[in-house]
Amino acid sequence: MKLSKTCLSLFVALTGSLAAGQVLAHDIVPGKAAATPVLLTGLTVHSVTSGVSTDTDVLIADGKIAAIGTDLAAPEGATVMALDGKHLYPGLIALANQLGLIEIEAVRSTDDSTEVTQTNPDIRAKVAYNADSEVIPTIRSNGFAYAMVYPSGSMLMGQSSLMQLDAWNYQDAVVADATGLHVRWPNASTLGSRWNPKPADEVRKANAEQLEALQQHFKDAKAYYDAEQAGLNHGVDSRWHQMLPVFKGERPLFVHADDERQIRQAMLLAKQYGLKLTIVGGRDSWRMADELAAAKVAVIYTAPYGLPTRVDENFRQAFITPKVLQDAGVQYALSLDGYWDTRNLVFAAGQAISYGLTPEQALRSVTINAAQIAGVADTIGSIEVGKAASLVVSDGDIFDYLGHKVTHLWIDGRAVDLNNRHKQLHDKYRQRIN
């Protein structure tokens, strides 16, 4: 049968798309559940909640941490791993990123991070999550076991999902669905730029229109909520229906905002509707740390590196902000809002240690603090009996560029293969040099 030119073109396009999909899928098989208990011995255990203990053993059974102590007896048939002198940490947690939603930013067909329109509170990030992403194994190899991914866009962006990073598909990966509704707050700055070279008055007017539109969305959603409570809704609007838990206080509102003015506006809206607010970004959070603490507003701080926002700010401001939040009593976690660079979050925490945080505080910022913000601190985020056996072993200090060398990772007691594309390329080209 002879194909028409149009059919042939379509066939070539589809074949190319399938080939691209295969190229962008890693070939690392997810770990299997251990058939017998596993006893790890001789470790320096960084428990997060109970301090640091040396020469300590940890028993893993049925995917949980079964026991912690010195000279633990190995159950019959258990696998014993002597890891003398190595450091054991909880599996690290990366919040507010788009890991698994983007493969190559420049290739539109591999970017599933953004939905159209301004009102998408019913969008869930989990369904776009690609468990076969080549990027994921590179993140795991730095000690990360979990990532909270969110859909991007403007205004009401959608709902985030907490994923474990060793799965066959998104269904296997989901740890907690609908961890929060994400909102991108309208711009508050009146300064023009090369990309928006408008007079300040025009910028101010555009900002006000965007803010008014967002506030109207919340008014509409609240009216729907009130009608639902009174039994007056005679149909379902999927957008506002998914915001019912937000108004009930069951689902937090994650507002992406950096400017102090944006944060204040978001706090006013949260107070107006009685919402549980978390700021994502928070470059200016240091300016109002005491207010954030008093209002019990959490911060996912995504700017642990970088230049100051303003010319008159301390050149170290990005680095010292975690210490400011810590001292003020703000609940916070560190994050890098991206996808491939999530691996560097562990070193951002190390940088924060150099600028005032204690090692214990830095560890909390990527473990139990993150788990609390994601609403899963009862199961992950620290090394405690009964919690998930999601653990990472490093030869030295996991936050130090020189000491950091992740050798083992377990997620829910399953040993994770730490191979990845970067290591494969490193091994390949090292042979060429040799």
Secondary structure, 3 states (H helix, E strand, C coil): CCCCHHHHHHHHHHHHHHHHHHHCECCCCCCCCCCCCEEEEEEEEECCCCCEEEEEEEEEECCEEEEEECCCCCCCCCEEEECCCCEEEECEEEEEECECCECCCCCHHHECCECCCCECCCCEHHHHCCCCECHHHHHHCCCEEEEEECCECCEEEEEEEEEECCCCCHHHHEEEEEEEEEEECCCCCCCCCCCCCCCHHHHHHHHHHHHHHHHHHHHHHHHHHHHHHCCCCCCCCHHHHCCHHHHCCCCCEEEEECCHHHHHHHHHHHHHHCCCEEEEECCCHHHHHHHHHHCCCEEEECCCCCCCCCCCCCCCHHHHHHHHHHHHCCCEEECCCCCHHHHHHHHHHHHHHHCCCCHHHHHHHCCHHHHHHHCCCCCCCCCCCCCECCEEEECCCCCCCCCCCEEEEEECCEECCCCCHHHHHHHHHHHHHC
